Amino acid sequence: MSVGNLFDDAGVPVNGERFDVLLAHRNLVVERIISSSDITPSQYVQEQDEWVLLVQGEAVLDIAGEQKALKAGDYVFLPAKTPHMVLSTSHGAMWLALHLHPDAAR
């Protein structure tokens, strides 16, 4: 068993976002994302379901064409193939993302 701390080594990148895999187990990937306020919005359409929690900061997402403003503590479930993008974030916004990949054995 390994123990970690979400806030360790959580320096903010100069621009863009940093993605750190905290756990990869079977078809589950847990990721910490640290965002700077200088991001270039990119659309994501993923093959896996994703549940994301904004741990600290603020952000605006576009989810399938609808803008959603998030504050610390807000979370959202993004079913597979849902188009989404991060439009803006506060400097040092921290996310916890859980990716549930399709089970290849089924």
C-alpha positions in Angstrom: 0.0 0.0 0.0 1.3 3.4 -0.9 0.4 6.7 0.8 0.6 10.1 -1.0 -0.6 13.6 -0.5 -2.6 15.4 -3.2 -0.8 18.7 -2.4 2.8 17.4 -2.6 4.7 18.6 -5.6 1.7 20.6 -6.8 3.6 23.5 -8.3 1.7 25.5 -11.0 3.1 25.3 -14.5 4.0 28.6 -16.2 1.3 28.0 -18.8 -1.1 25.2 -19.7 -1.9 22.3 -17.5 0.1 19.5 -15.8 -1.4 16.0 -15.6 0.0 13.6 -12.9 -1.3 10.0 -12.7 -1.8 9.2 -9.0 -3.2 5.7 -9.5 -3.6 3.4 -12.5 -5.4 0.2 -11.5 -7.3 -2.1 -13.9 -9.6 0.2 -15.9 -9.4 3.1 -13.4 -7.0 6.0 -13.7 -6.9 8.7 -11.0 -5.2 11.9 -12.2 -4.3 15.2 -10.5 -4.4 18.2 -12.9 -2.8 21.5 -12.0 -3.8 24.5 -14.2 -2.2 27.8 -14.8 -4.4 30.8 -15.8 -2.7 30.8 -19.2 -4.3 27.9 -21.0 -5.2 27.3 -24.6 -8.7 25.7 -24.8 -8.6 22.3 -26.5 -11.6 20.1 -27.1 -11.6 16.6 -25.6 -13.7 13.7 -26.8 -12.6 10.7 -24.8 -13.3 7.0 -25.1 -13.7 6.7 -21.3 -16.1 8.1 -18.7 -14.6 10.8 -16.5 -15.6 12.2 -13.2 -13.8 15.4 -12.3 -13.7 17.4 -9.0 -12.3 21.0 -8.9 -10.4 20.8 -5.6 -9.3 24.4 -5.5 -9.7 27.5 -7.7 -12.3 28.4 -10.3 -12.9 27.3 -13.9 -15.3 27.6 -16.8 -15.9 24.5 -18.9 -17.7 24.0 -22.2 -19.6 20.7 -22.0 -21.3 19.8 -25.3 -21.8 23.5 -26.2 -23.0 24.6 -22.7 -20.8 26.7 -20.5 -20.5 25.7 -16.8 -18.8 27.9 -14.2 -17.2 25.8 -11.4 -15.8 26.7 -8.0 -13.8 24.7 -5.5 -15.8 21.6 -4.5 -17.9 21.4 -7.7 -17.7 18.1 -9.7 -19.1 16.9 -13.0 -19.6 13.5 -14.7 -18.6 13.4 -18.3 -19.8 10.3 -20.1 -17.6 8.8 -22.7 -17.6 10.7 -26.0 -19.0 13.9 -24.5 -17.2 16.9 -26.1 -15.8 19.2 -23.5 -13.1 21.8 -23.0 -11.6 24.0 -20.3 -12.2 27.6 -21.4 -10.5 29.3 -18.4 -9.1 28.6 -15.0 -7.8 30.6 -12.1 -4.0 30.3 -11.5 -3.3 27.2 -9.5 -6.6 25.5 -10.1 -6.4 21.9 -9.0 -8.5 19.0 -10.3 -8.9 15.4 -9.3 -10.0 13.3 -12.3 -11.2 9.7 -12.3 -11.2 8.0 -15.7 -13.1 4.8 -16.0 -11.9 3.1 -19.2 -13.9 0.5 -21.0 -13.3 -3.0 -19.7 -11.5 -4.8 -22.5 -12.5 -8.2 -21.0 -16.2 -7.7 -21.6 
